[in-house]
């Protein structure tokens, strides 16, 4: 294992019942110092991967390495890994200071060292002065910070976070996203984060691994993940998409045309496609233009405005075309005004649409 790899999954399979694989043929390198997020729906295998790395679950087959050493048979306390859970897992009868000190106490570190490191850890998460409180006297956000300080205090090489912000309200969740990102940048520690919330993944991560049916569907940086999804599942799961089913008519290099129920559209090909094959065309709502601007687009449809929603920084339009085609468009606030039942033009460029194999999202 190279020095820049903090942890590695090699050929990992996991089954709980001996028949169904929850994780399949997983090969994954976690780079030292990166913030890597495992993103996917419930049951996709992401949390099971994190628990296997932590040592709370054993793989059915394969090997896990941490810092170049095999750890598959090691118990959790011998892996030098910090863990932050969604439910905080704080001891209710202990003070904040004692909760944070717990990993050092069980390692029998000197009392003076423990006191100094507790103070430093609480300063890092902005909880100085709350050492004597019990968890029940703290807000949800403060409890999560205590759990984070406890994971940081023994200076692990790797911290695992299992949907740690899921119980917080929207504002607190966004604040904690910033705090986690700040701490990661300040400490340079390796973080592996599990979530089903795409906004969290896109906001904090250096790379995102999108899981479905126990496999990684795509592993890349957030910008590439959004702009160049590898298959129809990723396109559907990460961000909003207009999904249009059709049949491939023509292929040349990366370009193709797909016949829909109401005409032919030009787009970029993603995945293995051939003339006559079923395809799903995906177009982001913000890539769609409405009105006069649509007349310059290679892909154009006549549509009716069905609904308009004002969302502060943008306006969302729901539109319908011939033969049941439905579209969602996002327009900047202050763009040309439309009213319900208006008939207008809708369009997008070939470069802003991707055609995926029809069943790619079932992989």
Phi, psi and omega in degrees: 000132180289160185292339182271008178254118180280322181209154183216134169258128180235113176057041185278128169236146179218126175228139177268336185244003180083358181237308184266126178273121176278325174234134187235122170048050184276122170238118185209129173255131175257116185286144180296129177084001182268162171252102182252130179248135171263115187242136177174168179289170176302137179084007183276348177108355186294314180292324177300321177298315180297318180293326176292321178294323179288336181101006180275345173226149178256136175292150175290325174205161181103178185226142176243133177241143171232125181055037176083001183244138178293133182234005187306324182263002181275144174289162184305319186291349179257010183260354179056047181235132175271151184223133175236122184261162178296322183268015176072318178057040176274153175277115187293334183272354180259153175287171176303313181299317181290325176297314181293324183286345190307313180300328179280327180296316181289341175270002175058045175283155179301145184301319181298319178296318180299313181300315181297317184285329174297314179301316181294318181294319179291327174297319182299323183259013174062047177236019178301136181098351181252018186302325187271357181280158173267157179307324181294345180265007182246156173286169178301318179295322178293320177298322179293325177293323176298315179299323179291318178298321179296323178288332183274337196295327181266016173052057178289158178280344186213134176240131179253134183232115185259095182043054188290344184253007187297333183268000183265154176285171190302314184293315178297321180299317180293323177296317181290329174301316178296316181297317179298318179295319178297314180295320179299316181291322182289321186265338182067023183276154178278129180234132174244119191241135178246131178203160169253003183266109184296328180296318176300313182299316183289329184286318193256339198272148165281318175222155178232132173253115181269122182257145168205134177051039175081003181236153172280120179275328178199142179226110183194183178284159185302320182296313179296320180302318182284317186276334183225064179300143186283332180207179186294328178297312180298317179300322181284321187280326183260105180080175179273151178211144163274124183246121186236118183274140179195199182229133180294130178257320189213142178227136171209108184062233180271354182264149176206166171239144182232129177274122176260184179294337184230046176125184184247138178238149176260140183201179174266143180271136176230124184089186183273114181231155177209152177307135180093347181278150174290146182214156173242120178267128180245132179224125178293141181302327181284350179271353181272136175248151186235148173085214185301325182297335182290339183294340179270358183273146178290330178253118184223146176218149170272130186223161174250137177282116182265326184203149180228130178234127177270121184237035175082277183273352176205167178245134179254129178245135170254126188228153177232144177243196181290155175056033173081006177296135180236142182224150168239133179233145174245123180244144176300145176299132182098356175291174182309135184281140175232157177236156178303138180079002173298143171258127185211181177259144177232141181202169175201162181274159178297326182291341182265005180235143178233138177255126180246153172306143190305323185250020182298329182280359176263005184289000000 
